[in-house]
Amino acid sequence: MPYPRLLAGLLLTGSLAAGAYAYAQGAGTGVGAPTVGPATASDTLSLPALLDKLSAQGYRDAHAVERKSDKLVEVKAIGPDGRRQELYVDARTGDVLKVEHD
């Protein structure tokens, strides 16, 4: 009978859909996670706001955004000089703390 396979497929599909929804909402990405110390999740910029700040500073084509902690985000982007760069950005202010050229 195909029912066990059908049931297994439906369960797998449901699990993947629930996981995708949770990921899209920011669960498990460190965004909005509780912190220890004076910084709180509300102190950090949202990803679109952070990318807007970088764009205003002349960076473009940001990709490979990785939140290292509540205070630090790593971003790969094209700098104002047109070169590929790896940026370490303050997650609360959007200020570029360190630049490494690729």
N, C-alpha and C positions, 0 to 999 in steps of 0.2 A: 504494500500500500504506500502511496506517496505522502500520506499524512505526517509521518514523523519528519520527513525532509521539509515539507511545507511549513510545519510548526517551527523547526529549527531555523529555517530561512527567515520567517517572520520575526522570531525572537532576535536574531542577529541584526536584521534591518532596524528593528525598534531600538536596540541597544546603540547602534551606530548613529541613528537619528538623535537620540537623547544626548549622546556624547558630543555630537556636532553642535547641538543647540547650546549645551553647557559651555563648550569652547568659545562659541560666538559671543556668549554673554560675559566672557572673561574669566570663567572658572578655571583654576589650575594654571593660569598664566602669571600669577603674581600681581595682577592688576587688582587693586582693591583689597589685597590681603592685609590682615591685621599686622601691625608692626610693634616692635619693642622700642621704647624710647619716645622722644618728643615728636618724631615725625609720624603722621597718621596717613591713612590712605587718601583722605580728602586733601592732603597737602600736595599730592603728586598731580602732575598734569595728565590729562587724558592723552591717548596716542594721537588723535587728530590735532589737539592743541600743541603738542610737542612738535609734530611735523610742521605745523604752521609757523612755529617759532624758528625752526631750522630753515624753512623756506625764506622767511624774512631776513635771515642772516646770509642768504645767498646759496644755500645748499639745495640740491635737487636730486631727483631720482632716488630717494631714500628707500632702502630695502634691508632685509635681514635685521629687523629691529628686534632686539633682545633685552628684556628688562633684567638687569643683573641683580638689582636690589630695589628697595623702595626709594633709594636716593640716586641710582645710577642706571642709565639706559645706554646700550651699545647700538650704534646705527652705522650702516654702511651707506655712503652717499657720494654723489659727485660734488666736489667743493666749488667755491666761487672761481677758483683758478682752472676748473675743468678736469681736475685729476680725481681719481677714485680715492676715497678716504674712509678710514674707520674712525668714528667719532665716539667719544665717551661724553655723555650729556647728563647734566643735573636733571633728574626727573621732576624736581619741584619748580625749577625756574626756566628750564630750556636752554641754559647757558652751556656752551661747549667747554668742557673741562680739559680735554686732551684730544689731539688729532694725530693719527698715524696714517702715513701715505702708503698706499698699496703699490 
